Amino acid sequence: MHRSAKFGLYGLVLAGLLGGTAAWATGGKSVGLRVDGQERQVHTSAHDVRGVLAAAHVAVGEHDLVAPDLASSIKDGSQIVLNRGHLLNLTVDGHARNLWVNADSVDEALKQLGFGTENLVSVSRSKRLDTGATKLSITSPKPVTFKVDGKSVKVSSLGPTVRQALVEAHVSLSPTDRMSVASTSVLRANEVITIKRVKYAQQLEQVSLPFNSVRQQDPNTLKGTSSVLSQGSTGVERVTYQLLYIDGKLAGKVVKGRTVLRAPVDQVTTFGTKELPAPAPAPAPAPAPSGDPQQIAAGMVSARGWGGDQFSCLVSLWTKESGWRTDAANPSGAYGIPQALPGSKMSSAGADWQTSATTQISWGLDYIAGVYGTPCAAWGHSQATDWY
């Protein structure tokens, strides 16, 4: 008990002593004795508090509180107060200790220890304290903050678990919501708990199914040939997705099911397996003209029905261009007797276009006939522009 409480108790008894009645005619005294709130009268001839208590067969323990003290004198009408010491096996917010109090009830003991009505106690506050040890647990309110729905919800909760704090904060959870701690976990002071709202939804989509290409052999058609026997067509499939939303934002998308609405149809293609007939023997190649390039050109000009004047123009043209040399090369890429640009164009007349005068002249005459019509027309253009 605090010193102020103790002196108050002494004051109460002393006031009774001063206001007492006259002594008995026989010299005895009548003294009021209150033990743990229980009143009784003691008739005694004792001169001090110790004697009165002995006469009343009341023992004083080490932790008991007596007012006035044992050595104080008494007279008729005095009051003696004895508060027994009671042992508490006290646990405060999980911390245990043993403590002696001079109180009649749990409520009085809590007041002596400085605990208010906002604290949670394990036994009834009206319970009277007996001579044995009393187990008493005290839980203090704990400030907790819930982060939920974009705001902070603060509450002071006695717990003992997070679930109770949720109730006191008026925060409800759906079965799918996620919390940063388990609802059954022990509540801790100044704890910040995050709650994420989780919702699921479904989405349906139709997607196309590609068709397969199937090839079948056809022994009645030649190798290297194929044809489409039946056209393929795509199918349609309905896909069911499960969508996951956390705090209103899409956080996941997974396939939950597939249903074929229209199956795809295979495209069937046949390919021939019949062997090709043996090729007919190729005719023997005609003998290549012999002689110098101009002799070869004269024969080819005549074969085209051009006269000597055309041949004369051709001689002048190709003398200027290449000097009638099969390997005549120009930095621009022109090559051969007709100065084809590029020289590889002449491969259309023969694979030996790089060395054969016959091949080069044949290609050159085709070129002149196709572009200018005659060698003389080509020569006239060359004289006017310096190229043909």
Buried (B, 14 or more C-beta within 10 A) or exposed (E): BEEEBBEEBBEBBBEBBEEBEEBEEEEEBBBBBBBBEEEEEBBBEBEBBBBBBBBBEBEBEEEBBBBBEBEBEBBBBBBBBBBBBBBBEBBBEEEEEEBBBBBBBBBBBBBBBEBEEEBBBEEEEEBBBEEEEBEBBBBBBBEBBBBBEEEEBEBBBBBBBBBBBBEBBEBEBEEEBEBBBEEEBEBEEEBEBEBBBBEEEEEEEEEEBEBEEEEEEBEEBEEEEBEEEEEBEEBBBEBEBBBBBBBEEEEEEEEEEEEEEEEBBBBBBBBBEEEEEEEEEEEEEEEEBEEEBBEBBBEBBEEEEBEEEBBBBBBBBBEBBBEBBBEBEEEEEBBBBBBBEEBEBBBEBBEBBBEBBBBBBBBBBBBBBEEBEBBBBBBBBBEEEEEB
